[in-house]
Structure formats: C-alpha cells, structure tokens
C-alpha cells in the first residue's frame, strides 16, 4: 500500500501562495481583456498590469535612486491600507473595493518621498487606479490622483488607464497614461505623459500623438527628454514604436 504524500511544509506553502495569487490575477486579466475586445479595442496585457509593468526608475539627485520595493522604501501595504510595522493604519485607500480582491500595488521612493499606486481592476474602458504620496518617509500620506469614474474623490485624475511611471528625485515624477476608447476614425488608443515637479501638487500633461494605436509599456528619462515605449493595441500598425517628448 502506498503511503499518502507528506503535507507541504510551511516554507513550501509560503512559496505556493504568490504563485496561486498570480494565477488568480491572470484569470482576472484574461476576463478584462475579453471585455475590452468585445468593445472593439485590442487591449495589451501590459497596459492592464499594475505592479508588473516594466519601467525605468532613474534618480537625479545624487545617491537617491527611485526604488520600487516596499521594504526598501520602509513602507508596508496591506490590501487597501498603508500600515506601520506594528500594523497601525497610516492611510487607507479610498473607494468601494471588494475585500480581499487581488489588488496589486507599486511602491517607489526617492529620498524622503514615497509613492504608492494601487490597481483595483478595470471596467468600461477605465482603470481603477489610486495614488498616494508621503513627503516624510511614510509617516504622513496624502491622496494625489485617482480615476474618478470609480467614485474616488481625488484632487485630480490622469488618463483612463495608468501606464508605467518613475521618479526623478524627491519632487519629480513621470506617469504615462492610456485611453483605449480615444483616437481617430481609423486608429484607437492614445498615450499621454503626466509630469509633476512639485511633489504631486500639480501636473502638466503632454499628448503623444506619435503613439496613437499603442499602449505605453516602458518609460525612460534622460535630462529633459522622456522616451515612451509603445506596444501595439490597434490593427494596422507596427508591433512596437517609441516616441520621445521634451518636457519643460
């Protein structure tokens, strides 16, 4: 008689949990893409993913590069909350979100400034992103922007979807956006660049018409030149294209 297999160890369970969550999120992403396709727009998976988006994070103030790991930034995010090491809530993401639903988040920091951006899913050609910023290494937080379609009362919103983003020192941040329902009579999907140089108090928008028909997949900053890498979402265009924007 064959003995039953040994139950998995604690370490094995810890390794399996992220894998299971990743599979669950892939199933959700697949559903989101099907909805978008039925609406008549080819959707690139990279434009929906939050924490997994590739991006260039380059610091510009000496030895303070923009980091994206929450432990490196001294910040702990639990579902909709930013908490202390003891578990006390410092900031709660506003909105009416399903408890326990897969909610990827991205944490990046430069100097004392920390940003947290949540991705709460997508619907009706809008992405439920929410962003908060701390100017003092995570001790205090302020809501900066959100997609208002989902009834989050933020000071501002960016594009319909949020793309890759990066920091350039404690006060400067670059965010890309994507609107799958926008475009011309022949090409759907437009790209935008949003720049703040005062730690999120104000933003300047730059349209990127060279990337009509694409979704942003990566961003690179060098001086006042910002290069956005696009991935095709519309028929009749090349698979990949880049565009460079000079920012003031």
C-alpha positions as semicolon CSV with decimal commas, in nm:
position;residue;x (nm);y (nm);z (nm)
1;X;0,000;0,000;0,000
2;X;0,134;0,340;-0,099
3;X;0,170;0,586;0,187
4;X;-0,013;0,919;0,143
5;X;0,212;1,213;0,048
6;X;0,354;1,432;0,321
7;X;0,166;1,761;0,367
8;X;0,358;2,065;0,235
9;X;0,589;2,238;0,479
10;X;0,541;2,597;0,592
11;X;0,816;2,713;0,353
12;X;0,652;2,531;0,064
13;X;0,315;2,691;0,142
14;X;0,478;3,033;0,153
15;X;0,622;2,969;-0,192
16;X;0,289;2,847;-0,333
17;X;0,078;3,142;-0,213
18;X;0,228;3,404;-0,453
19;X;0,202;3,153;-0,737
20;X;-0,167;3,093;-0,666
21;X;-0,232;3,466;-0,645
22;X;-0,054;3,517;-0,977
23;X;-0,274;3,254;-1,143
24;X;-0,585;3,417;-0,996
25;X;-0,477;3,758;-1,128
26;X;-0,405;3,613;-1,476
27;X;-0,760;3,475;-1,488
28;X;-0,896;3,820;-1,397
29;X;-0,675;3,988;-1,658
30;X;-0,799;3,750;-1,921
31;X;-1,158;3,846;-1,841
32;X;-1,073;4,215;-1,858
33;X;-0,910;4,173;-2,198
34;X;-1,212;3,985;-2,335
35;X;-1,442;4,268;-2,223
36;X;-1,223;4,526;-2,395
37;X;-1,202;4,321;-2,714
38;X;-1,579;4,288;-2,725
39;X;-1,596;4,666;-2,704
40;X;-1,392;4,687;-3,024
41;X;-1,046;4,767;-2,892
42;X;-0,748;4,532;-2,890
43;X;-0,605;4,553;-2,540
44;X;-0,242;4,484;-2,450
45;X;-0,196;4,295;-2,127
46;X;0,095;4,519;-2,024
47;X;-0,138;4,817;-2,008
48;X;-0,362;4,649;-1,750
49;X;-0,097;4,510;-1,519
50;X;-0,008;4,734;-1,227
51;X;0,282;4,613;-1,018
52;X;0,426;4,411;-1,304
53;X;0,467;4,696;-1,551
54;X;0,824;4,741;-1,669
55;X;0,964;5,087;-1,620
56;X;1,284;5,284;-1,595
57;X;1,347;5,428;-1,249
58;X;1,636;5,672;-1,258
59;X;1,724;5,908;-0,977
60;X;1,858;6,255;-1,047
61;X;1,969;6,383;-0,708
62;X;2,292;6,205;-0,631
63;X;2,273;5,874;-0,444
64;X;1,891;5,868;-0,412
65;X;1,770;5,641;-0,695
66;X;1,400;5,570;-0,730
67;X;1,334;5,231;-0,572
68;X;1,022;5,022;-0,620
69;X;1,042;4,762;-0,341
70;X;0,822;4,842;-0,043
71;X;1,071;4,700;0,207
72;X;1,348;4,919;0,059
73;X;1,120;5,222;0,091
74;X;1,027;5,141;0,450
75;X;0,657;5,109;0,364
76;X;0,421;4,819;0,423
77;X;0,099;4,793;0,220
78;X;-0,175;4,551;0,326
79;X;-0,468;4,534;0,084
80;X;-0,617;4,887;0,090
81;X;-0,402;5,012;0,380
82;X;-0,057;5,155;0,436
83;X;0,046;5,043;0,784
84;X;0,323;5,077;1,038
85;X;0,547;4,786;1,136
86;X;0,303;4,725;1,422
87;X;0,006;4,713;1,184
88;X;-0,142;5,054;1,266
89;X;-0,310;5,221;0,968
90;X;-0,138;5,533;0,833
91;X;-0,351;5,569;0,518
92;X;-0,649;5,384;0,376
93;X;-0,711;5,379;0,004
94;X;-1,048;5,550;-0,062
95;X;-1,313;5,378;-0,272
96;X;-1,560;5,094;-0,252
97;X;-1,346;4,793;-0,330
98;X;-1,419;4,423;-0,276
99;X;-1,232;4,300;0,035
100;X;-0,959;4,052;-0,046
101;X;-0,985;4,101;-0,424
102;X;-0,642;4,088;-0,597
103;X;-0,515;4,442;-0,561
104;X;-0,162;4,489;-0,696
105;X;0,025;4,794;-0,578
106;X;0,354;4,961;-0,669
107;X;0,577;5,141;-0,419
108;X;0,858;5,373;-0,528
109;X;1,066;5,621;-0,332
110;X;1,340;5,878;-0,372
111;X;1,491;6,049;-0,070
112;X;1,213;6,108;0,185
113;X;0,936;6,090;-0,077
114;X;0,735;5,768;-0,113
115;X;0,461;5,696;-0,368
116;X;0,209;5,410;-0,355
117;X;-0,016;5,335;-0,654
118;X;-0,294;5,074;-0,637
119;X;-0,456;4,897;-0,934
120;X;-0,809;4,790;-0,839
121;X;-0,908;4,645;-1,175
122;X;-1,077;4,785;-1,484
123;X;-1,422;4,824;-1,634
124;X;-1,599;5,031;-1,903
125;X;-1,264;5,132;-2,056
126;X;-1,142;5,280;-1,725
127;X;-0,883;5,156;-1,475
128;X;-0,945;5,195;-1,101
129;X;-0,603;5,333;-1,009
130;X;-0,540;5,531;-0,689
131;X;-0,216;5,708;-0,590
132;X;-0,096;5,841;-0,254
133;X;0,226;6,019;-0,162
134;X;0,427;6,069;0,155
135;X;0,683;6,353;0,183
136;X;0,835;6,227;0,509
137;X;0,943;5,864;0,465
138;X;0,594;5,724;0,514
139;X;0,488;5,899;0,834
140;X;0,209;6,102;0,671
141;X;0,014;6,049;0,348
142;X;-0,199;6,243;0,101
143;X;-0,424;6,126;-0,182
144;X;-0,281;6,261;-0,510
145;X;-0,485;6,125;-0,801
146;X;-0,737;5,857;-0,896
147;X;-0,967;5,757;-1,181
148;X;-1,290;5,935;-1,079
149;X;-1,510;5,702;-1,283
150;X;-1,499;5,472;-0,979
151;X;-1,623;5,747;-0,745
152;X;-1,294;5,827;-0,573
153;X;-1,281;6,198;-0,484
154;X;-0,915;6,274;-0,558
155;X;-0,761;6,617;-0,624
156;X;-0,703;6,514;-0,987
157;X;-0,716;6,227;-1,234
158;X;-0,478;6,135;-1,513
159;X;-0,576;5,924;-1,815
160;X;-0,831;5,642;-1,838
161;X;-0,558;5,386;-1,768
162;X;-0,231;5,442;-1,583
163;X;0,086;5,319;-1,754
164;X;0,448;5,281;-1,639
165;X;0,584;5,553;-1,413
166;X;0,908;5,657;-1,250
167;X;1,063;5,913;-1,014
168;X;1,350;6,156;-1,071
169;X;1,439;6,267;-0,722
170;X;1,212;6,354;-0,428
171;X;0,999;6,615;-0,611
172;X;0,979;6,496;-0,974
173;X;0,768;6,209;-1,109
174;X;0,667;6,094;-1,457
175;X;0,347;5,898;-1,525
176;X;0,222;5,761;-1,856
177;X;-0,145;5,719;-1,938
178;X;-0,354;5,540;-2,197
179;X;-0,707;5,591;-2,330
180;X;-0,824;5,280;-2,521
181;X;-1,150;5,443;-2,634
182;X;-0,980;5,757;-2,771
183;X;-0,817;5,805;-3,108
184;X;-0,906;5,878;-3,467
185;X;-1,157;5,730;-3,708
186;X;-0,902;5,466;-3,810
187;X;-0,680;5,416;-3,501
188;X;-0,793;5,358;-3,142
189;X;-0,582;5,420;-2,834
190;X;-0,395;5,734;-2,732
191;X;-0,099;5,787;-2,499
192;X;-0,025;6,073;-2,260
193;X;0,261;6,179;-2,034
194;X;0,199;6,349;-1,698
195;X;0,482;6,527;-1,516
196;X;0,494;6,674;-1,166
197;X;0,792;6,874;-1,045
198;X;0,644;6,986;-0,712
199;X;0,588;6,651;-0,540
200;X;0,241;6,589;-0,681
201;X;0,083;6,927;-0,614
202;X;0,040;7,000;-0,986
203;X;0,083;6,809;-1,310
204;X;0,149;6,902;-1,671
205;X;0,004;6,682;-1,944
206;X;0,181;6,609;-2,273
207;X;-0,012;6,440;-2,552
208;X;0,187;6,182;-2,750
209;X;0,012;6,152;-3,090
210;X;0,306;5,956;-3,232
211;X;0,184;5,662;-3,022
212;X;-0,179;5,659;-3,138
213;X;-0,273;5,293;-3,167
214;X;-0,030;5,189;-2,892
215;X;-0,031;5,145;-2,515
216;X;0,271;5,252;-2,306
217;X;0,486;4,959;-2,193
218;X;0,802;5,131;-2,065
219;X;0,938;5,478;-1,987
220;X;1,292;5,614;-1,985
221;X;1,402;5,961;-1,866
222;X;1,727;6,133;-1,961
223;X;1,756;6,501;-1,871
224;X;1,451;6,679;-2,013
225;X;1,386;6,403;-2,270
226;X;1,132;6,132;-2,191
227;X;1,115;5,824;-2,414
228;X;0,796;5,618;-2,407
229;X;0,794;5,266;-2,549
230;X;0,462;5,163;-2,702
231;X;0,306;4,825;-2,763
232;X;0,050;4,781;-3,040
233;X;-0,320;4,771;-2,946
234;X;-0,472;4,870;-3,282
235;X;-0,470;4,688;-3,615
236;X;-0,258;4,815;-3,899
237;X;0,038;4,949;-3,702
238;X;0,383;4,811;-3,627
239;X;0,413;4,587;-3,317
240;X;0,630;4,837;-3,128
241;X;0,709;5,206;-3,150
242;X;0,888;5,465;-2,938
243;X;0,831;5,837;-2,901
244;X;1,044;6,099;-2,724
245;X;0,894;6,403;-2,553
246;X;1,087;6,710;-2,438
247;X;0,949;6,833;-2,107
248;X;0,993;7,180;-1,964
